[in-house]
Amino acid sequence: MGTESLIGQILAVARSRGISQKALAERIAVREETLSRMKKRGSARLSFVEALAKAAGVSLGLLTPGGHPALSRPSSSSASFQEKHRTLAWSNPKASRTLLLRRALVMPEFQTLLDASLEFGVDAVAAEWASLKASGDPEVIRAQPITERLLQNITLGYQQATA
């Protein structure tokens, strides 16, 4: 698919699944000519491309330069990590994201670390954990076995989901 436009790629996937361009156009309630023009132009509104992808049975996503799916922030309708986990620093309602992440790492719970990985990225969470471990803090040493097991499971799950 290489340099083919995103619309062209979606149409190719639909074709490989036995969905004609005409059928795809009908599914998203546009004329086939409209779809042909967008394919030729190679551009369209994002909402159109999303509808086209959904009708073809594929989803859109971001990839890192290495071709792996990029973890992104939750949608705007989801509460941010800071909003969901402000109790990590209950005495400081204006605690920074970094402080909350560090508290999550030394008070390990799977859902909290998963939320952190989704918001900050698995690599950023692992880097912050490596920084904390280097400090030699007794609280970090106490949390180390649990935190490392949880981070390992989250990383493994991410790898399996992106394979």
C-alpha positions as MATLAB code, in Angstrom:
seq = 'MGTESLIGQILAVARSRGISQKALAERIAVREETLSRMKKRGSARLSFVEALAKAAGVSLGLLTPGGHPALSRPSSSSASFQEKHRTLAWSNPKASRTLLLRRALVMPEFQTLLDASLEFGVDAVAAEWASLKASGDPEVIRAQPITERLLQNITLGYQQATA';
ca = [
       0.000    0.000    0.000;
       3.010    2.315    0.523;
       2.271    5.740   -0.957;
      -1.367    5.041   -1.750;
      -3.731    7.504   -0.078;
      -5.489    6.488    3.103;
      -8.801    6.470    1.236;
      -7.259    4.215   -1.413;
      -5.962    1.881    1.285;
      -9.388    1.652    2.914;
     -10.992    0.916   -0.458;
      -8.373   -1.789   -1.121;
      -9.131   -3.444    2.224;
     -12.859   -3.290    1.498;
     -12.270   -4.821   -1.951;
     -10.233   -7.638   -0.376;
     -13.210   -8.317    1.886;
     -15.592   -8.476   -1.049;
     -17.103   -5.024   -0.529;
     -17.386   -3.065   -3.756;
     -16.822    0.678   -3.942;
     -20.511    1.083   -4.774;
     -21.558   -0.955   -1.704;
     -19.162    1.014    0.476;
     -20.612    4.293   -0.801;
     -24.106    3.054    0.006;
     -23.050    2.092    3.532;
     -21.906    5.633    4.268;
     -24.780    7.266    2.357;
     -22.792    9.018   -0.378;
     -22.890    8.671   -4.134;
     -20.281    6.411   -5.675;
     -19.037    9.384   -7.726;
     -18.344   11.309   -4.520;
     -16.274    8.435   -3.192;
     -14.393    8.198   -6.516;
     -13.580   11.925   -6.427;
     -12.280   11.671   -2.865;
     -10.155    8.680   -3.805;
      -8.731   10.528   -6.812;
      -8.092   13.662   -4.760;
      -6.629   11.565   -1.928;
      -8.150   13.720    0.782;
     -11.383   14.156    2.688;
     -12.692   15.327    6.038;
     -11.552   13.121    8.888;
     -15.161   12.301    9.810;
     -15.692   10.985    6.271;
     -12.526    8.864    6.391;
     -13.559    7.482    9.793;
     -17.026    6.558    8.465;
     -15.451    4.966    5.396;
     -13.057    2.926    7.538;
     -15.869    1.780    9.831;
     -17.978    0.734    6.840;
     -15.008   -1.249    5.497;
     -14.562   -2.963    8.872;
     -11.234   -1.357    9.780;
     -10.191    1.183   12.366;
      -7.862    4.128   12.055;
      -4.918    4.609   14.362;
      -1.545    6.250   14.789;
       1.734    4.438   14.278;
       5.176    5.195   15.618;
       7.994    5.659   13.065;
       8.809    1.974   13.611;
       5.319    1.007   12.447;
       3.961    0.050   15.863;
       0.674    1.432   17.167;
       1.222    4.537   19.239;
      -0.501    4.717   22.573;
      -2.511    7.857   22.770;
      -4.302    9.807   25.403;
      -7.835    8.737   26.142;
     -10.492   10.576   24.177;
     -11.622   13.931   25.503;
     -14.751   12.270   26.881;
     -12.587   10.165   29.182;
     -11.243   11.602   32.393;
      -7.523   12.298   32.295;
      -5.130   10.378   34.507;
      -4.877   13.436   36.750;
      -8.656   13.637   37.145;
      -9.154    9.903   37.680;
      -6.318    9.447   40.163;
      -6.077   12.695   42.091;
      -6.273   10.681   45.337;
      -2.696    9.545   44.690;
      -1.732   12.931   46.112;
      -4.908   13.775   48.036;
      -3.197   16.471   50.082;
      -2.136   18.324   46.923;
      -5.031   18.770   44.477;
      -2.700   20.581   42.060;
      -0.086   17.814   42.003;
       1.795   17.499   38.723;
       1.284   14.588   36.365;
       4.839   13.428   37.119;
       4.183   13.344   40.845;
       0.964   11.377   40.310;
       2.784    8.933   38.042;
       5.518    8.431   40.646;
       2.890    7.847   43.363;
       1.132    5.328   41.091;
       4.403    3.442   40.657;
       5.085    3.172   44.391;
       1.443    2.385   45.244;
       0.949   -0.196   42.490;
      -2.520   -1.172   41.348;
      -3.093   -2.667   37.931;
      -5.819   -0.267   36.741;
      -3.872    2.791   37.886;
      -0.707    1.681   36.090;
      -2.715    0.747   32.997;
      -4.321    4.210   32.975;
      -0.863    5.760   33.356;
       0.476    3.656   30.472;
      -2.409    4.714   28.256;
      -1.993    8.396   29.069;
       1.796    8.718   29.204;
       2.861    5.728   27.096;
       4.377    2.432   28.219;
       7.917    3.641   27.529;
       7.472    6.828   29.581;
       6.086    4.859   32.544;
       8.982    2.386   32.322;
      11.494    5.258   32.157;
       9.971    6.912   35.221;
      10.093    3.578   37.055;
      13.779    3.140   36.140;
      14.458    6.624   37.505;
      12.670    5.824   40.760;
      14.526    2.517   41.172;
      17.841    4.306   40.801;
      16.945    6.498   43.785;
      17.109    3.537   46.175;
      14.146    4.939   48.143;
      12.782    2.368   50.653;
       9.219    2.939   49.400;
      10.365    2.091   45.862;
      12.186   -1.044   47.077;
       9.029   -2.184   48.898;
       6.867   -1.678   45.787;
       9.404   -3.091   43.320;
       8.202   -6.721   43.006;
       4.553   -5.772   42.487;
       5.217   -2.776   40.246;
       7.591   -4.704   38.024;
       5.168   -7.610   37.677;
       2.312   -5.251   36.765;
       4.441   -3.284   34.285;
       5.653   -6.531   32.743;
       2.047   -7.716   32.302;
       0.957   -4.387   30.800;
       3.917   -4.426   28.386;
       3.211   -8.052   27.435;
      -0.473   -7.265   26.881;
       0.444   -4.281   24.728;
       2.853   -6.410   22.669;
       0.233   -9.115   22.164;
      -2.388   -6.565   21.172;
      -0.085   -4.984   18.605;
       1.292   -8.225   17.148;
];
